[in-house]
Amino acid sequence: MLSRRSLASLVGAGTVAAGAAASVIANPALAQDASESAFDRIRRTKKLRTAAVAGGAPYYQKDIATGQWRGFYVDMAKALAAELEAELELSETTWGNAVLDLQANKIDMFFGLNPTPKRALVVDFSVPVFSNAFTVIAKKGFAAKTWAELNSPDVKLAVDVGSSHDAVVTRLCPKAQIVRFKSADEATLALSTGRVDAQCLILMLALTVLKKNPALGQLVVPNPVFATTSNAGFRRERDKTLRDFVNTWIDYNKGLGFIRQTIVSNMELVGVTEADMPAGVSL
């Protein structure tokens, strides 16, 4: 038989428990399960978190004066967020850190990752958004035209660490002197000051860099032509709903011409047109 004191204790505990439950119901933020999927979080909070890369025009470009971002992946992310009935939240990252941001749950997805086996061990990828050839910007007087010619101990190649440029040069030019920098801008500076012979960049970025500074060197598409795809990346989780949704969104908007139109219009923002594309290379 319970004493009055024990009964009061049980009633009090029940009241506290009921109050806590009511608090959780009243505050949906507290109701988030630790295993909540990215898609469910986006639908609950009405916010899509992604990131942008400074100096990554025409993919990403930040207005220093206003702090506003633009670029074709910014436009695509805005359109995707609208389709999800969510607000876009943009943070800043680097090409090398984007995978870490996904793993750390800082962002829900990221446009602009090249799928590699190493990355595929830790993150998921969407279907390709578009294809992009690997190129080099070679200093004046540097005549290498093939990957075999670049693969020499006498050649200094600049790359931004952790990027697809780093991966392809490491794979194709192991004998070269590979000089790694924190960002693509730093690698370009090394080329402009004569510290390296060439910088590896995917075509879209190389065209943009040369439009800004034609005196930097010449664009070379080394033979044989190697290309990668630009995809969206996602944190590895059991629920693949967000990835599947983005796949459908990409394919649908490719068919409507939105993807191509968005890329081309943003290329023009940095002075690049389709006419600047090397012969035999397309998006």
C-alpha positions in Angstrom: 0.0 0.0 0.0 1.4 3.4 -1.0 1.9 6.1 1.6 0.6 9.6 0.9 4.1 10.8 0.4 4.8 8.1 -2.2 1.6 8.8 -4.0 2.4 12.5 -4.1 5.8 11.7 -5.5 4.3 9.6 -8.3 1.7 12.2 -9.1 4.4 14.8 -9.2 6.6 12.7 -11.5 3.7 12.1 -13.8 2.9 15.9 -13.9 6.6 16.6 -14.8 6.6 13.9 -17.5 3.3 15.2 -18.9 4.7 18.7 -18.9 7.8 17.7 -20.7 5.8 15.8 -23.3 3.6 18.9 -23.8 6.7 21.0 -24.2 8.1 18.7 -27.0 4.7 18.8 -28.8 4.6 22.6 -28.5 8.2 23.0 -29.7 8.7 21.0 -32.9 12.4 21.7 -32.8 12.7 19.5 -29.7 10.9 16.7 -31.5 13.8 16.2 -33.9 15.0 12.6 -33.8 18.7 12.0 -33.8 18.3 9.9 -36.9 16.2 12.4 -38.8 17.0 12.3 -42.5 18.1 15.4 -44.4 14.9 15.3 -46.5 12.8 15.2 -43.4 14.8 18.0 -41.7 14.3 20.2 -44.8 10.6 19.6 -44.9 10.3 20.3 -41.2 12.4 23.4 -41.0 11.7 24.7 -44.5 15.4 25.4 -45.0 17.8 23.8 -47.5 21.4 24.1 -46.4 24.2 24.2 -48.9 27.5 26.0 -49.5 29.4 28.0 -52.0 33.0 28.4 -52.9 34.6 31.9 -53.1 36.6 32.3 -56.3 34.6 29.6 -58.0 33.0 31.6 -60.8 30.9 30.9 -62.8 29.9 28.1 -60.4 29.9 30.4 -57.4 30.8 34.1 -57.1 30.6 36.3 -54.1 30.0 40.1 -54.3 32.6 41.5 -51.9 30.6 44.7 -51.4 27.2 43.1 -50.7 28.1 39.6 -49.6 25.6 38.2 -52.1 26.3 35.0 -54.0 25.7 34.4 -57.6 26.7 31.7 -60.2 24.9 28.9 -61.9 25.0 26.5 -59.0 23.6 29.3 -56.8 20.7 29.7 -59.3 20.2 26.0 -59.4 20.2 25.7 -55.6 17.6 28.5 -55.3 15.4 26.7 -57.8 15.8 23.4 -56.0 14.9 25.0 -52.7 11.8 26.6 -54.2 10.8 23.2 -55.5 11.2 21.8 -51.9 9.1 24.8 -50.6 12.2 25.8 -48.6 14.4 28.8 -48.0 18.0 28.5 -49.2 20.8 28.8 -46.6 24.3 29.4 -48.0 27.5 29.0 -46.1 31.0 29.3 -47.4 33.3 26.3 -48.1 36.1 25.2 -50.4 36.2 22.5 -53.0 38.4 20.4 -50.7 36.2 20.9 -47.6 32.8 20.4 -49.1 32.8 16.6 -48.4 33.8 17.3 -44.7 30.9 19.7 -44.4 28.5 17.1 -45.6 29.9 14.5 -43.2 29.7 17.0 -40.3 26.0 17.7 -41.2 26.8 21.4 -41.7 25.0 21.2 -45.1 22.4 19.0 -46.6 23.8 18.8 -50.1 26.5 20.5 -52.3 26.5 21.2 -56.0 29.8 20.9 -57.8 31.5 17.7 -56.6 33.3 15.4 -59.0 32.6 11.8 -58.1 35.7 9.9 -57.3 36.0 6.4 -55.7 37.6 7.9 -52.6 34.8 10.4 -52.1 32.2 7.6 -52.9 33.4 5.8 -49.8 32.0 8.5 -47.5 29.3 10.5 -49.4 26.6 9.8 -52.0 26.3 11.5 -55.5 23.5 12.6 -57.7 23.3 11.9 -61.4 25.6 14.3 -63.4 24.6 17.9 -63.9 27.1 18.3 -66.8 30.4 17.1 -68.0 33.7 19.0 -67.7 37.1 18.3 -69.4 40.4 18.6 -67.4 42.6 21.2 -68.8 45.8 23.1 -67.9 46.7 26.8 -68.1 50.3 26.7 -69.3 52.7 29.6 -68.9 53.9 31.2 -72.1 56.6 29.2 -73.7 55.6 25.9 -72.0 54.7 23.6 -74.9 53.4 20.4 -73.3 50.3 19.2 -75.1 49.8 15.7 -73.7 49.5 14.2 -70.2 52.6 12.2 -71.0 54.6 15.3 -71.5 53.3 16.8 -68.3 54.3 13.7 -66.4 57.9 14.7 -66.1 60.2 15.5 -63.1 61.1 18.8 -64.8 57.4 20.0 -64.8 55.9 21.9 -61.9 52.1 21.6 -61.8 49.9 23.7 -59.4 46.6 22.3 -58.0 44.2 23.2 -55.2 44.6 20.5 -52.5 41.8 18.0 -52.2 40.1 19.0 -55.5 39.4 16.9 -58.6 42.4 18.8 -60.1 44.6 17.3 -57.4 43.2 13.9 -57.9 43.6 13.8 -61.7 47.2 15.2 -61.6 48.2 12.8 -58.9 46.8 9.9 -61.0 48.1 11.0 -64.4 51.3 12.8 -63.6 53.0 11.0 -60.6 56.5 11.9 -61.9 55.8 15.7 -62.0 56.4 18.1 -59.2 52.9 18.6 -57.9 52.6 21.9 -55.9 49.5 21.9 -53.8 47.8 25.1 -52.6 44.9 25.8 -50.3 42.7 27.3 -53.0 42.6 27.5 -56.8 43.3 31.3 -56.6 46.6 30.6 -54.8 47.5 28.1 -57.5 46.8 30.7 -60.1 48.9 33.3 -58.3 51.8 30.8 -58.3 51.4 30.4 -62.1 51.3 34.2 -62.6 54.5 34.7 -60.6 56.4 31.9 -62.5 56.7 29.5 -59.6 55.0 26.7 -61.6 54.8 25.8 -65.3 51.0 25.1 -65.4 47.9 24.9 -63.3 45.4 22.1 -63.7 41.7 23.3 -63.8 38.5 21.9 -65.2 37.6 23.7 -68.4 34.9 25.9 -67.0 37.2 27.4 -64.4 40.2 27.7 -66.8 38.1 29.7 -69.3 37.0 32.1 -66.5 40.6 32.6 -65.2 41.9 33.3 -68.7 39.1 35.8 -69.4 40.2 37.7 -66.4 43.9 37.6 -67.2 44.6 36.6 -70.9 48.4 37.3 -70.3 48.5 34.4 -67.7 49.2 31.8 -70.4 47.4 29.5 -72.8 44.6 27.0 -72.4 45.7 23.4 -73.2 43.4 20.4 -73.4 45.9 17.7 -72.9 45.6 14.5 -75.0 44.0 12.2 -74.5 41.0 14.2 -73.3 39.9 13.2 -69.8 36.7 14.5 -68.4 34.7 14.3 -65.2 31.2 15.1 -64.3 29.9 17.7 -62.0 27.4 16.3 -59.5 25.6 17.1 -56.3 27.0 15.4 -53.1 25.0 14.2 -50.1 25.8 13.0 -46.6 25.7 9.2 -46.4 22.5 8.1 -44.7 20.0 5.3 -44.9 17.2 7.4 -46.2 18.0 8.3 -49.9 14.9 10.4 -50.4 16.8 13.7 -50.8 19.3 12.2 -53.3 16.5 10.6 -55.3 14.5 13.9 -55.3 17.5 15.8 -56.6 18.2 13.2 -59.3 14.6 13.6 -60.5 15.0 17.4 -60.4 18.2 17.3 -62.4 16.9 15.0 -65.1 13.6 16.9 -65.4 15.4 20.3 -65.7 17.9 19.0 -68.2 15.0 17.9 -70.4 13.4 21.4 -70.1 16.8 23.1 -70.9 16.9 24.9 -67.6 20.3 23.4 -66.6 22.0 24.4 -69.9 20.4 27.9 -69.9 21.5 28.5 -66.4 25.1 27.5 -67.1 25.4 29.5 -70.3 23.9 32.7 -68.8 26.2 32.6 -65.8 29.2 31.9 -68.1 28.4 35.2 -69.8 28.5 37.0 -66.4 32.3 36.3 -66.3 32.8 37.0 -70.0 32.8 33.5 -71.3 30.6 32.3 -74.1 30.0 29.0 -75.9 32.2 30.3 -78.7 35.1 30.2 -76.2 34.8 26.4 -75.8 37.7 24.5 -77.4 36.8 22.5 -80.5 35.6 19.0 -79.8 34.8 19.8 -76.1 31.2 20.5 -74.9 29.3 20.7 -71.7 
